[in-house]
């Protein structure tokens, strides 16, 4: 079930996935960004995320932001999407620029847009549960017109690789103020945060587009002005994105969580997401923990689903790397 006609989704798919390059490097030595890989041999994580968005917003309101250097992977996967909904960054400029560019494109088409932000490299075990939380977040914008509503994920471990959100005052049914963010604490500090009721920051949120742009303007007014000009120029010239290419040459990399959201806690609200088996698959350890939830594929099926006609199979890559490590350890100890 989708929500109102002015709801849009931004799917973030421009990252490099560098922490998994040890698993995602193919036989030719090319590292495939994890969003273009399959978890267990089916469709890619990117397509999983597009379908996740389609459970909440209309398909023609789903925008995917990608990087030009990844065209070989995203172009065939996005071939059925409207070209105007594929927002190509000339390069990966961090999650901040990755949000701002599609945001300005959507605002040019719908000044009253409400936005759902979805990273494309996550695993969700219970999709209906997450979709329900997303609808709740969008619905909360009726009462929180100028605010950003974050979804916090219930942690199952004091993981130092995550960002944490500390809830503040409860101001409505499952709606909280945000007391503060903590980015990648030590494990001891993470344990203390869990005792305070902190949640994992999944970078999933709902907001009115104008409210999100206002947050960008507070910390990055020059970047917003340059990007706004480039988007307007490129929309007038439908043949290429030359203005954005020029602007991106000198754009600083911007991290959305630490450089945009931190310091704006008074503008943020928090919903505790339903438990949905979420993972960001950000490290080999978390990928392995997620893969253990699935039946183990035999070697023949791994070979077939890692063919040139399918996305790279992370389950197969993980199993083969483990076998190589065990074999090497056995040889060294022999």
N, C-alpha and C positions, 0 to 999 in steps of 0.2 A: 504494500500500500504506500503510494507516494503522498507527499504533503503538498502545500499550496503551490500555485503556479509561479511564484517569484522565488522559489527555493532553488539554489544551484549547488553543485558540488565541485570543489577543486581537488583533483587527485594529483598529489605530488609524486613525480616520477623522474626527477632529474638528477638524483644522487648517484654516486659512484659505488656505494656499498663496499668501501675499501677494506673494512674489517673482515669481510668474507672472501677476499680475493684468493686466499689460499685454497678455498673450496670451489670458486667459480671461474677459475682460469681453465680455458679449454685446451685441446691438444695442440693448437697453434700458438699458445701463449697469450691469448687475449682474455682479459678478465671481463666477464659478463656481469653487469650490475644486477644485484639479486632480484630486483623487481621484475626483470625479464626472464627469470628462472621459474621453474615449477617446483613446488615443495616435494611432491611425491610422484611426479610423472604426468600430471594432467595439464591444465592450462596454467599460464603464468600468474605470478602474484599480482601483476598489474591488472590482468583481466579479472581476477578475483575481486580486486578493489573496485573496478568499474561496475561489476555486478552488485557489490555492496552498496555503492552509491545509488544504483538504479532501484534498489529496494526502498529508497527514501525520496529521491527526486526524479523528475522526468528525464529520460535518456538524452534528450536534446539540450538538457541543462547540465550535463556533465562535461567539465573541461579538464583535460589532462595536460599538465605542464611537464615538458620533456627537455632534454638537452640535445643540441644539434649533433654532437659527436656520437650519440647513441642511435642515430637514425636506422641503422641496420636492424635493430631489435624492435623499436617502437613502431616503425612505419607499417610492417605487416600486421602487428597486433592491433593497431588503431585504424585499420583500413576501412572499417565500417562506420567510423565516427565522422561527423561533419568536420571538414577541414578547419572551419573557424573555431572549433572546440579543441583543437590540438595547438597548444601554445608552446612555441619552440623558443627556448633560451639559446642564445648564441654560444653560451658556455654555462656550466654549473656555477652559479654565484652564491651558493649557500641557500638555506631554507628561507631566509628573509626575502631575498629577491625572487625566489621560487614561488612565494605566496603573492608578492606585490604585483608581478607581471600579469598573472591571470586575473587577479582582483581588478586591475584597471581595465582589462579587456571586458570583464563581466559588467562593470559599472558603465562602460560605454554602450552596452546593450540594454541594461536594466538598472536604472538608478535606485530602484527600491529593492534590489536583490538581497536575499538572505543566503548566507554562505555556510556550507558544511565543508570542513577541511579534513581530508583523509590522506595520510601517507600511503604509498602503494606497496610497501614492503613488510606488511604485518600479516600475521596469521590470526584468524579468529575461529575458535572451535564451535561457537554457537552464534551463527549469524543473526537469527531472529532476535536474540537477546540484545545484541549490539544495535540492531536497527531500531528496537524499541527505545533504547537510551538516546539514540540520535534524534528520534522524533520528539522525545521529551525535551531535549536541548533546544531544538528549533521552536517548539511550543513555548518554551520559557522566554523567548525573545519578545513575546507579547507584553510581558511585565518588566522585562529588562531590555528596554529598547536600545540603549546606548552602550550596552555591555557585551563582553565576549564570554560565552558560556563554554567552559572546558569540560571534557569528560575525563575523570580520574579513574584509573584502573586499580582494582584491589591487588596489592602486591602479595606474592607468595614466597618472597625471599628478600633479604636485605641486600639487594644487588647494587653495587657501587657504580655500575655503568648506566643506570637510569637517572633521569631527573625526577624530583619528587615535588608534589604540591601539598602544602599543609593547609587543611581546611580551617576557615575561620568561623564566624558566627553563622548558625543555621537561620536562614531568613525565609524559608518556605519549604514545601514538601520536596525533600531531597535537593534543595538549593542552598549553597553555602557561599559566603564570602571567601576570598582567597587571602590567607594570612601572608604567605611568602612561598617562593620557589627555592629549591636547593638543587643545583646541577651537579650530578655525579659526585656524591659525598664519599668519604671513606666507608668501609664496611661497618666500622663501629658507629660512625655517625648515622648511617642508614638504619641500623638497628634502633637507635634512639628515635629516629623519625617515625619508624613503624609504631613505636610505643606512643607517639603523639597522634597516631591516626593518619599519617601521611599516605598519599596515593601516588601511583606512578603517573608521570606525565606522558601521555601517548601522542601528544601533538594532534589530538582530534578535538574539534570544537565546532560550535555554531555561533554565528554572529551576523548582524546586519553589515552589509558591505561598507556602508558609510562609516559605521563605528570602527571597523577594522582599519579603514584608511586613516581615520583620525588618530589611531594609535601609532601608525607608521609616521604620520606627520609630526608627532611629538618628538621622536628620536631621530628621524632621518628625513627632514624636510627637503634637503637638496637632492637626495636620491629620488624621492617621490616626484619632485618637479621635473627632473631629467627623464624619469621613466614615463611620466604622464605625457610629456611632449613626444617622446619616441613612439608610444602607443598610438597617440592621435595621428602622427605622421604616417605610421605604417598602416593604419586603418584607412587612411585616405588613398594610399597607394597599395592596392590589393595584390600587386605582383610579387613583392618581396618584403622583408623585414629589415631593410637597410638601416633605418634610424635606430632600432633596438641593437643591431650589431655594433654600431658606432658607440652607443651609450655603454654597452656592456664591456667595451675595451678598458674603461677606466673605473667601472663600478667596484667598490669594495665588496668583499664577501661579507654577508650579513647572516648571522645565526638568528633564527626567528625566536627561539626560546630565551636565549640569554641577552640579546640586544634589542628585541622588540617587546616581549612580554614582561620580562623582569623590570620592575620599577613602575608598572602600570597596574599593580594589584587592586587598586580601588576601582578599576574598570572591569575587573574579572569576576566571574561567578563560576561555581564548581558544581557539577552533578557527579555523584558517585555512580559510575556505570554498573549495569547488571553484570554479574560474573559471566564472562563469555569465552573464557579460555584464550585470552589475548596474549600475544607475544610479538615483539618487534623483530625477532630473528636476527638481532644485531650482532651477535658473536657466535663463533662455532659452538660454544657451550650451550647457549640458549637454543640454537638450531637443533643440536643433538637432543636436548630435553624435549623439544616439540616433536621431533621425529619418533621418539620412543613411544608416542601415543598412537602410532600407526602400525598396522601389520607390516612385517618385514617382507620386502619384495625379493623374489629369487633373481639370480644373476641374469637369466635370459630376459626377464621383463625389464630389468634395468637397462640392458643393452638396447632393447627395442624402443624404450621411451626416452633414451638419450640420443636418438637419431637426429639427423640434420633437419627432420621435418617437425621437430618438437622442441619446446624450450628445454634448456639444460635442467636436468633432474637433480635437485639438491640432495635428495635422499641417496641417490646412487653415488654422487660425488662424496658425500659424507662417509658412506660405507667404504668406498674405495680408499679414501685417505686413511681411515682407521685401519684398514687391512695393511696398507703400506707401512704405517707406523709400527704396527705389531710385528710385521715381517722384518723390518729394519732392527727393531729391538731384539728380536729372536736371533738374528744373525750376529749382532754385536755381542750377545751374551754367550754365543756358542763357543 
